[in-house]
Amino acid sequence: MDSTPRTAWQLPRYTPDDTHDATQDDERWALVLARSAEADEQFFYSVETTGVFCRPSCGARAPRREHVRFHESAADALAAGFRPCRRCRPDLPPPANRRAALVARMCRYIETAGTPPTLQALAEAFGLSPHHLHRVFKAVTGVTPRAYGANCRARRLRDALAANGAGGSVRSMTEAIYEAGYQSGSRFYEESDQILGMAPQAFRQGGRGAIIRYAVDRCSLGAILVAASDRGICAILMGADADSLRNDLHDMFPHAERMDGDADFQHLVARVVTFVEAPRLGLDLPLDIRGTAFQQRVWAALRAIPAGATASYAELANRIGAPGAARAVARACADNRLAVAIPCHRVLRQDGGLAGYRWGVERKRALLERERDEESP
């Protein structure tokens, strides 16, 4: 905090009125003492002996309580005659917002580069040290600059192959590979299955030829659809009726050939239903998990949460090394296509609330209660 003193006649004085809420001020003072970053957008505080106003999270030495008053906004504090602290800069957007804006510019820079820039090149372009840039970028996005660049390059290639269509030649595929930023065709083909989720030729044909077997059954939570590719289970969906689940599957794999499962497939479905009813039994079946690098990290962390336990979105973000990415973690949970197998129902809001759930909050509540009941002796 800027500690430049002011003379007594310069200081605005605070006189409580009938509408003053002393209890609220006590709560705000507790947040100031805790240096709560979460309170930064809720109020500001000023110090009459210095004439300076700050954010609640300001790292300066705490002032004496009797010299402090509170303001609803920075504009209110300025209008009252206080000047902004030079340490926490309450007159500027919050640090988290400034970091997010900076990283957004970095993302645009990476996206428009022909070839993903190196960390050193990116640091030079933005006037930061490589270490600091890497740390800030990962904290905001949840992935490293290198991983983000690889995802952008893969997306450009997918778009190019999709636009090329089924009639494209080998030469046009090669052009798409180099135009996407790959330095060699061999490097792409080494990674093609992970990047596209299928062979390049099959992807160029819109996924035609890929076979998804599925079946719909009933469980205590309603209708359940289980689908599998040749890699493993690729979808576990829950809902009120079979038709809506089939429509969801179509939206997920619009160009794949969807086939009813045979008798052997019904045994697989029965194992999934048993797992839904008794999660502690586990599901020892191969899963076909496809997603971005960040989604894969979130989903892996979800699978590490044991039955009967829960975590908040913020805690999960910390576990994957991206403490500023709680909202992105929530989006990755919402994009999960493997209900219960990837247990996104075990993630709660910071206050312990259930929040949203792709398959309905009541199902989320039922799953959590079932797991707690299993844990009880």
HELIX and SHEET records of a PDB file:
HELIX    1   1 ALA A    8  GLN A   10  5                                   3    
HELIX    2   2 ALA A   22  LEU A   33  1                                  12    
HELIX    3   3 ALA A   37  ALA A   39  5                                   3    
HELIX    4   4 ARG A   65  HIS A   67  5                                   3    
HELIX    5   5 ALA A   74  ALA A   79  1                                   6    
HELIX    6   6 PRO A   95  THR A  112  1                                  18    
HELIX    7   7 LEU A  119  PHE A  126  1                                   8    
HELIX    8   8 PRO A  130  THR A  141  1                                  12    
HELIX    9   9 PRO A  145  ASN A  164  1                                  20    
HELIX   10  10 VAL A  170  GLU A  179  1                                  10    
HELIX   11  11 GLY A  185  LEU A  196  1                                  12    
HELIX   12  12 PRO A  200  ARG A  204  1                                   5    
HELIX   13  13 ALA A  242  MET A  252  1                                  11    
HELIX   14  14 ALA A  263  GLU A  277  1                                  15    
HELIX   15  15 PRO A  279  LEU A  281  5                                   3    
HELIX   16  16 ALA A  293  ARG A  303  1                                  11    
HELIX   17  17 TYR A  313  ARG A  319  1                                   7    
HELIX   18  18 ALA A  326  ALA A  334  1                                   9    
HELIX   19  19 CYS A  344  ARG A  346  5                                   3    
HELIX   20  20 VAL A  361  GLU A  375  1                                  15    
SHEET    1   A 4 VAL A  68  HIS A  71  0                                        
SHEET    2   A 4 PHE A  44  VAL A  47 -1                                        
SHEET    3   A 4 VAL A  52  CYS A  54 -1                                        
SHEET    4   A 4 ARG A  83  PRO A  84  1                                        
SHEET    1   B 4 ILE A 233  GLY A 239  0                                        
SHEET    2   B 4 GLY A 222  ALA A 228 -1                                        
SHEET    3   B 4 ILE A 211  CYS A 219 -1                                        
SHEET    4   B 4 GLU A 257  ASP A 260  1                                        
SHEET    1   C 2 ALA A 311  SER A 312  0                                        
SHEET    2   C 2 VAL A 347  LEU A 348  1                                        
END                                                                             
